Amino acid sequence: MEIEVSEEAKREILKLISTPGVEIEEIVKKVKLDYDIIMNFLSDEFLKHNLDYGRRICCRY
């Protein structure tokens, strides 16, 4: 069963994950969602938006 993440929680997760020094465990406590739910959301966003694009260009040369 897939648990839906609210838009507010999605914004908060993305804001926290983009903040330097914030660990996934801290996001779990602040957003009060299960670790697996947050990781599934982040992996979906990674695949949808190719968030690794800048790193691939940087490390290619």
C-alpha positions as CSV (number, residue, x, y, z in Angstrom):
1,M,0.0,0.0,0.0
2,E,1.4,3.3,-1.1
3,I,1.2,6.2,1.4
4,E,0.7,9.6,-0.1
5,V,2.9,12.4,1.0
6,S,1.3,15.8,1.3
7,E,2.5,18.8,-0.7
8,E,3.5,20.6,2.4
9,A,5.6,17.6,3.6
10,K,7.2,17.3,0.1
11,R,8.2,21.0,0.2
12,E,9.6,20.5,3.7
13,I,11.6,17.4,2.7
14,L,13.1,19.0,-0.3
15,K,14.0,22.2,1.6
16,L,15.6,20.1,4.4
17,I,17.5,17.8,2.0
18,S,19.0,20.7,0.2
19,T,20.2,22.3,3.4
20,P,23.9,21.4,4.0
21,G,24.6,19.3,7.1
22,V,21.0,17.9,7.5
23,E,20.9,14.1,7.7
24,I,18.0,11.9,6.7
25,E,17.4,10.9,10.3
26,E,16.8,14.6,11.2
27,I,14.3,14.9,8.3
28,V,12.4,11.8,9.6
29,K,12.1,13.5,13.1
30,K,11.1,16.9,11.7
31,V,8.6,15.7,9.1
32,K,7.3,12.8,11.3
33,L,7.2,10.3,8.4
34,D,8.7,6.8,8.1
35,Y,12.3,6.6,6.8
36,D,11.2,4.4,3.9
37,I,8.5,6.8,2.8
38,I,10.9,9.7,2.7
39,M,13.5,7.6,0.8
40,N,10.9,6.5,-1.7
41,F,9.8,10.1,-2.3
42,L,13.4,11.2,-2.7
43,S,14.2,8.4,-5.1
44,D,11.1,9.2,-7.2
45,E,12.1,12.9,-7.3
46,F,15.7,11.9,-8.3
47,L,14.4,9.8,-11.2
48,K,11.8,12.4,-12.3
49,H,14.1,15.4,-12.3
50,N,17.5,13.9,-12.8
51,L,18.9,15.6,-9.8
52,D,22.4,14.1,-10.4
53,Y,22.9,16.0,-13.7
54,G,25.3,18.6,-12.3
55,R,27.4,16.1,-10.6
56,R,27.7,14.0,-13.8
57,I,28.9,17.0,-15.8
58,C,31.3,18.1,-13.1
59,C,33.0,14.7,-12.6
60,R,33.1,13.8,-16.3
61,Y,36.2,15.9,-16.9
